[in-house]
Amino acid sequence: MALEIIKRNGFFKTKEIWFADYPYDVGGVARVVFHDCKNKADVPGFDREDFTTLVIDLTQDLDAIWKNMEQKSCRYFVNRALREGIKVRLNMDYQEFYEINRSFRKEKKLPWLIDVAFMKKYGTIFTAEINSEIIAGQLYLEDKDNIRWLIGASKRLEVDKKKATLVSCGNRLIIWEAIKYAKEKGLKEFDFGGYYTGEGNEEKENVNIFKKSFGGKLTTHYVYQKNRSKLLELALWAYNDLKWKVK
């Protein structure tokens, strides 16, 4: 069963549906968005967008998944995290992760801050802790077959070089523990939440390198959306027109 999320923006209600095989019409909302659909189709009334991501097949043996991870840039850091005493906590440090995420996104000038209520209702959160301090965290969405990395944040931008290395170790350990968690639950796919396919953005290309070190396979998923409200369409048109004029 797909994961369904309801969001409100003023008078308008949006339903986001994750991990469905195909889009379908939904009543009672102004807008519906299907994320991470695995199948490509032409569905009347829906706009479709390709979405490139990296996926690990969780039906493999855990040993095979581990061996597919790069030794120097991935497995070494996971093992070092364990040697350094970094621990990964599951669904515990919501407020701490919220504060880290807020600070991280402010420093990076990124929008879209997810609140604690959303995390508790819809998400699965992993945090890395050392010496009673939370240094990194990641929020995932999941259904009965899939787990998808939604957001991640850490203290790497506010610590010295030595501690930044520990943060890097902690980030990798979180992903490994999330993979094991998903494997133990019998989920089938681990989705890294996107892969940059453009050119000239060094930071995003570095994120690609980080994600690829875990051995996932490049995969195309699809996003489908449909506006069911003429008033919403008009509001979105006015908003986009204003953004263009401001630029």
HELIX and SHEET records of a PDB file:
HELIX    1   1 LEU A   62  ASN A   68  1                                   7    
HELIX    2   2 GLN A   71  ARG A   75  3                                   5    
HELIX    3   3 TYR A   76  ARG A   83  1                                   8    
HELIX    4   4 TYR A   94  LYS A  108  1                                  15    
HELIX    5   5 VAL A  116  TYR A  122  1                                   7    
HELIX    6   6 ARG A  156  GLU A  158  5                                   3    
HELIX    7   7 LYS A  161  LYS A  185  1                                  25    
HELIX    8   8 GLU A  202  LYS A  212  1                                  11    
HELIX    9   9 LYS A  230  VAL A  246  1                                  17    
SHEET    1   A10 LEU A   3  ASN A   9  0                                        
SHEET    2   A10 PHE A  12  TRP A  18 -1                                        
SHEET    3   A10 ARG A  31  CYS A  37  1                                        
SHEET    4   A10 LYS A 217  ASN A 227 -1                                        
SHEET    5   A10 ASP A  47  ASP A  57 -1                                        
SHEET    6   A10 GLU A 189  ASP A 191 -1                                        
SHEET    7   A10 ASN A 146  SER A 154  1                                        
SHEET    8   A10 GLU A 133  GLU A 142 -1                                        
SHEET    9   A10 THR A 124  ILE A 130 -1                                        
SHEET   10   A10 LYS A  87  LEU A  90 -1                                        
END                                                                             
